[in-house]
Amino acid sequence: MAAPVELEYEVVDVFAPRAFAGNPLAVVFDADELTTEQCQALANEFALSETSLLCAPTEAGADYRVRIFTPYAELPFAGHPSVGAAHTLVRTGRLPAGTLRQECGAGVLDVVVDADGATLSGGRPTLQDGPAPAELAAAMGLDAADLTGVPADVAGCGLPFGYLSVCPDAVDRAVPDPRALAGVDVGEGVAVLSWDAATATARARVFARDLVWGEDPATGSAALGAGVWLVESGLLAGEGTSSYTVRQGERMGRPSVLDCTVTAAGSRAVAATVRGAVVPVASGRIRVPS
């Protein structure tokens, strides 16, 4: 009997100040021949929030292609799978450090990789009106007294999220109600955050629709969209480039640090980046599902 086909993989922690922090990611190499169903089976086996499956590029100018899967579905784009995949390709010697061109469902995006981590440029910023803040607060188990008066817009740079600005003591009290959220348009999930203008830092918790409203310890796509929302809300400058930090995952015991920039013109975001460290924690081989 022929031996089962196996692929190499690594598990890395992304946006992580140390090992066993940040957001864990499985990176599977040489996934070109896998069907969508096989990719989905592997992501379900790893049972992490996302798995990156690396393939040869199909678009001109791209260095590689990544397919990103949650245990339940394929995503066109996500932050920590992009940062973790790019850094892992460089660390394992498959690509040189510097600017990589990543092909994914959202197009071809730049990822700049160095020894410690990677910086991802998001896709085209998008913005739309979100639900009434009081309605979204109620769906997140909070009430009007927890709000700061900032609109709950839906913003993104590849994947849209709803942003709910609350007082610092309310962040940890958020408990999503899936039934209430089912009727609210918030894109791919909800970021509940408090903003500290003095340090340009958001303390955030992100609840993702593709995780059935489960909590994510570090969400690069939501950190990118936060820049769009911060500019629209007047919390960051409407002209030029501003830096900001998102701190996430602390309540889950997986502290995460996402260092971001947003560039604005005419009081609208035109570009954003997110950077984070990547720490390897495991490697091995996994059977290809039949």
Backbone torsions as a table, in degrees:
resi	resn	phi	psi	omega
1	MET	NA	134.1	-179.2
2	ALA	-68.0	144.8	178.2
3	ALA	-68.2	147.0	179.1
4	PRO	-64.8	145.8	176.1
5	VAL	-71.6	134.6	-179.1
6	GLU	-126.8	153.1	176.1
7	LEU	-123.5	146.9	174.6
8	GLU	-75.5	146.7	176.0
9	TYR	-144.7	162.2	171.5
10	GLU	-133.7	152.2	169.5
11	VAL	-114.9	127.2	-178.9
12	VAL	-129.2	153.4	173.3
13	ASP	-101.2	126.4	-171.7
14	VAL	-111.6	143.8	-173.4
15	PHE	60.0	36.6	-170.2
16	ALA	-108.7	125.4	173.6
17	PRO	-73.5	-12.5	179.3
18	ARG	-162.3	172.0	174.6
19	ALA	-64.4	149.5	179.8
20	PHE	63.0	31.9	169.8
21	ALA	-131.6	-171.7	179.6
22	GLY	61.7	-154.9	-176.6
23	ASN	-113.5	118.8	-178.8
24	PRO	-71.4	146.6	-177.7
25	LEU	-141.7	134.3	169.6
26	ALA	-93.2	132.7	178.3
27	VAL	-118.6	116.7	-177.9
28	VAL	-107.8	127.5	-177.6
29	PHE	-90.4	156.5	170.3
30	ASP	55.1	49.4	-175.6
31	ALA	-94.0	16.3	-173.0
32	ASP	-57.0	-38.1	-172.8
33	GLU	-87.7	-0.9	-177.0
34	LEU	-77.4	141.5	171.5
35	THR	-78.5	166.5	176.0
36	THR	-58.8	-39.3	-179.3
37	GLU	-65.2	-38.4	177.6
38	GLN	-68.1	-40.9	176.3
39	CYS	-58.7	-45.0	-179.6
40	GLN	-64.1	-38.7	178.9
41	ALA	-64.2	-39.7	178.0
42	LEU	-65.0	-44.2	179.3
43	ALA	-62.1	-37.5	177.7
44	ASN	-67.4	-34.5	179.3
45	GLU	-68.5	-43.0	178.2
46	PHE	-67.5	-33.2	175.5
47	ALA	58.7	30.1	172.1
48	LEU	-96.0	170.1	-178.0
49	SER	-60.1	-35.0	176.1
50	GLU	-149.8	155.0	174.6
51	THR	-129.2	133.7	176.3
52	SER	-101.4	125.6	177.8
53	LEU	-112.0	119.7	-169.3
54	LEU	-97.8	135.8	-176.0
55	CYS	-138.7	169.3	172.5
56	ALA	-69.4	149.4	-177.9
57	PRO	-72.5	155.7	173.3
58	THR	-118.7	-12.1	179.7
59	GLU	-98.6	143.3	177.5
60	ALA	-61.4	134.7	177.4
61	GLY	87.9	-9.4	179.1
62	ALA	-84.2	147.0	177.9
63	ASP	-90.9	-26.4	179.9
64	TYR	-164.5	167.3	176.3
65	ARG	-121.9	139.7	177.2
66	VAL	-123.1	134.7	170.7
67	ARG	-108.2	129.8	-171.5
68	ILE	-114.4	124.2	-178.1
69	PHE	-126.2	135.8	160.8
70	THR	-83.9	177.1	174.4
71	PRO	-63.2	-10.2	-172.9
72	TYR	-118.9	-24.6	-171.0
73	ALA	-160.9	161.2	173.8
74	GLU	-88.8	141.6	178.6
75	LEU	-111.3	146.5	176.0
76	PRO	-72.9	-23.7	-174.6
77	PHE	-165.6	149.4	169.9
78	ALA	-162.8	152.3	-171.7
79	GLY	-75.1	-56.7	-173.5
80	HIS	-69.3	-30.9	172.9
81	PRO	-66.0	-30.8	179.0
82	SER	-74.3	-47.8	179.1
83	VAL	-62.2	-46.4	-177.7
84	GLY	-66.7	-38.8	-179.8
85	ALA	-66.4	-46.2	-178.0
86	ALA	-62.2	-46.9	-179.0
87	HIS	-64.2	-38.0	-179.3
88	THR	-67.4	-38.1	176.0
89	LEU	-60.3	-39.1	179.9
90	VAL	-75.0	-46.3	-176.4
91	ARG	-61.6	-34.1	-179.5
92	THR	-88.1	5.0	174.2
93	GLY	81.5	11.5	-179.1
94	ARG	-81.1	-26.2	175.7
95	LEU	-141.1	153.6	178.9
96	PRO	-78.5	155.0	175.7
97	ALA	-64.2	162.0	-178.7
98	GLY	121.2	-151.1	-178.4
99	THR	-88.1	117.4	175.3
100	LEU	-102.7	149.0	177.1
101	ARG	-107.4	110.0	-176.0
102	GLN	-98.2	125.4	173.0
103	GLU	-92.7	130.2	176.7
104	CYS	-149.0	-173.7	-177.5
105	GLY	-65.7	-18.8	179.2
106	ALA	-93.2	4.1	-179.6
107	GLY	117.6	-159.1	178.4
108	VAL	-106.2	118.2	-173.7
109	LEU	-120.8	151.3	177.1
110	ASP	-83.7	137.0	170.2
111	VAL	-131.6	120.9	-179.5
112	VAL	-99.4	120.8	-172.5
113	VAL	-114.2	134.8	170.9
114	ASP	-128.9	-166.5	-173.0
115	ALA	-65.3	-32.9	-171.9
116	ASP	-95.2	-27.7	-174.6
117	GLY	-174.3	-151.5	-176.3
118	ALA	-151.8	153.1	176.1
119	THR	-116.4	126.0	-176.6
120	LEU	-108.5	131.5	171.3
121	SER	-90.6	127.0	-179.2
122	GLY	-75.5	174.7	176.4
123	GLY	-77.5	-166.2	-178.7
124	ARG	-64.9	128.3	179.0
125	PRO	-61.8	139.7	176.1
126	THR	-128.3	152.1	-177.0
127	LEU	-152.3	135.2	173.8
128	GLN	-148.4	159.4	177.7
129	ASP	-63.6	139.2	177.4
130	GLY	-101.7	-172.4	178.2
131	PRO	-69.5	167.0	173.1
132	ALA	-59.5	134.0	-178.1
133	PRO	-53.3	-39.2	-178.9
134	ALA	-64.9	-36.5	178.0
135	GLU	-66.4	-44.3	179.8
136	LEU	-68.1	-38.7	177.6
137	ALA	-59.5	-43.6	179.6
138	ALA	-62.7	-38.0	178.8
139	ALA	-69.3	-18.9	178.1
140	MET	-102.2	14.4	176.7
141	GLY	76.0	18.3	179.8
142	LEU	-116.4	176.5	178.6
143	ASP	-131.9	179.0	-172.9
144	ALA	-61.4	-28.9	-179.3
145	ALA	-67.7	-17.2	-179.8
146	ASP	-85.6	-9.7	-172.7
147	LEU	-84.8	160.7	-179.3
148	THR	-110.5	-0.4	179.5
149	GLY	89.8	5.8	179.0
150	VAL	-91.5	135.2	-179.9
151	PRO	-59.0	149.8	179.8
152	ALA	-96.2	68.3	-179.1
153	ASP	-71.0	161.1	172.1
154	VAL	-105.6	117.8	-174.0
155	ALA	-135.4	157.5	179.2
156	GLY	-168.0	168.2	172.3
157	CYS	-135.4	51.0	-175.2
158	GLY	137.4	-46.6	173.2
159	LEU	-132.9	129.2	-179.5
160	PRO	-85.3	144.3	175.2
161	PHE	-133.4	153.7	170.3
162	GLY	-88.4	142.3	-176.3
163	TYR	-119.7	122.2	-179.1
164	LEU	-115.1	111.6	-178.8
165	SER	-88.1	123.3	-176.6
166	VAL	-132.6	167.6	175.1
167	CYS	-66.9	152.8	-175.1
168	PRO	-53.6	-39.6	-175.5
169	ASP	-75.5	-8.9	-178.9
170	ALA	-89.0	-18.1	-175.0
171	VAL	-57.1	-47.2	-176.1
172	ASP	-75.3	-11.6	-179.1
173	ARG	-91.3	-4.0	-178.1
174	ALA	-67.0	131.8	176.2
175	VAL	-138.0	107.3	-175.5
176	PRO	-67.6	143.0	174.9
177	ASP	-107.3	102.0	-175.9
178	PRO	-55.7	-36.3	-179.9
179	ARG	-64.9	-45.1	179.8
180	ALA	-66.6	-37.8	-178.3
181	LEU	-72.3	-22.2	-178.8
182	ALA	-60.4	-28.0	-178.7
183	GLY	-101.0	12.5	-177.0
184	VAL	-116.4	130.3	-179.8
185	ASP	-84.9	102.3	178.5
186	VAL	-129.0	22.9	178.4
187	GLY	68.1	-127.5	-174.3
188	GLU	-89.5	-5.0	-178.9
189	GLY	164.4	-171.5	-177.1
190	VAL	-127.6	129.5	171.0
191	ALA	-103.2	116.3	174.8
192	VAL	-98.6	121.2	-172.5
193	LEU	-146.6	155.3	170.2
194	SER	-115.6	141.5	-173.6
195	TRP	-111.8	127.4	175.5
196	ASP	-107.4	102.6	-176.2
197	ALA	-65.4	-31.2	-176.7
198	ALA	-64.1	-34.0	-179.1
199	THR	-111.3	1.7	-176.7
200	ALA	51.0	48.4	-177.0
201	THR	-126.6	132.8	172.5
202	ALA	-104.5	128.8	170.0
203	ARG	-96.9	116.8	-166.9
204	ALA	-128.0	151.6	162.9
205	ARG	-125.4	135.8	-176.1
206	VAL	-121.6	128.1	-179.6
207	PHE	-114.2	120.4	-169.5
208	ALA	-103.2	135.9	176.8
209	ARG	-62.6	-38.0	-177.4
210	ASP	-74.3	-8.8	171.1
211	LEU	-103.2	22.2	-178.4
212	VAL	54.2	47.3	179.2
213	TRP	64.0	21.7	171.0
214	GLY	-74.0	163.1	-177.1
215	GLU	-89.2	142.1	-179.2
216	ASP	-110.3	134.3	-176.3
217	PRO	-76.2	-22.8	177.6
218	ALA	-158.8	125.7	-172.4
219	THR	-130.1	96.5	-177.3
220	GLY	-62.2	-39.4	-179.8
221	SER	-64.3	-37.8	177.7
222	ALA	-71.1	-33.3	176.5
223	ALA	-66.2	-37.9	175.5
224	LEU	-63.9	-48.9	179.2
225	GLY	-62.7	-29.2	177.8
226	ALA	-59.2	-35.6	177.6
227	GLY	-62.9	-40.9	176.8
228	VAL	-61.3	-45.9	179.9
229	TRP	-66.4	-39.9	-179.8
230	LEU	-64.0	-39.8	176.7
231	VAL	-66.8	-47.7	-179.2
232	GLU	-59.5	-34.7	-178.0
233	SER	-83.2	-4.4	-178.4
234	GLY	78.5	12.1	-179.9
235	LEU	-85.8	-18.0	170.3
236	LEU	-128.2	160.5	-172.2
237	ALA	-60.1	143.8	179.0
238	GLY	-85.9	0.1	176.4
239	GLU	-137.1	142.0	176.0
240	GLY	82.6	-168.2	-175.8
241	THR	-108.7	129.0	177.9
242	SER	-116.6	146.1	174.4
243	SER	-101.9	145.6	175.0
244	TYR	-152.9	161.5	-178.5
245	THR	-124.1	140.1	172.4
246	VAL	-113.8	126.0	175.1
247	ARG	-110.1	127.6	-170.8
248	GLN	-144.5	162.4	171.6
249	GLY	81.3	-0.4	-175.1
250	GLU	-64.4	-41.0	-178.7
251	ARG	-67.6	-22.1	-180.0
252	MET	-89.2	-0.8	-176.3
253	GLY	76.9	16.6	178.8
254	ARG	-130.3	70.2	-177.3
255	PRO	-57.9	137.6	-175.7
256	SER	-133.9	145.1	179.0
257	VAL	-128.1	121.4	179.4
258	LEU	-119.1	111.2	-179.0
259	ASP	-93.7	124.0	-168.5
260	CYS	-129.7	159.8	167.0
261	THR	-133.7	153.4	171.5
262	VAL	-136.5	134.9	177.6
263	THR	-108.7	130.7	-175.1
264	ALA	-126.0	153.2	173.1
265	ALA	-147.1	131.0	-179.3
266	GLY	62.7	34.2	179.1
267	SER	64.6	22.6	173.4
268	ARG	-130.7	139.7	177.3
269	ALA	-68.1	138.5	177.2
270	VAL	-118.2	-15.0	179.1
271	ALA	-164.5	157.5	177.1
272	ALA	-152.3	154.3	175.1
273	THR	-133.7	156.7	173.0
274	VAL	-137.5	136.9	-178.8
275	ARG	-127.1	146.9	175.3
276	GLY	-160.7	160.8	176.1
277	ALA	-80.1	153.4	178.5
278	VAL	-128.4	125.7	-176.0
279	VAL	-120.6	118.4	177.4
280	PRO	-71.9	140.7	179.9
281	VAL	-129.7	-19.0	-178.4
282	ALA	-160.8	158.5	174.6
283	SER	-153.1	160.0	-179.7
284	GLY	174.0	-160.4	178.3
285	ARG	-129.0	144.2	-179.4
286	ILE	-130.7	141.1	179.3
287	ARG	-67.0	145.2	173.8
288	VAL	-81.5	126.5	178.9
289	PRO	-60.9	142.6	178.5
290	SER	-76.2	NA	NA
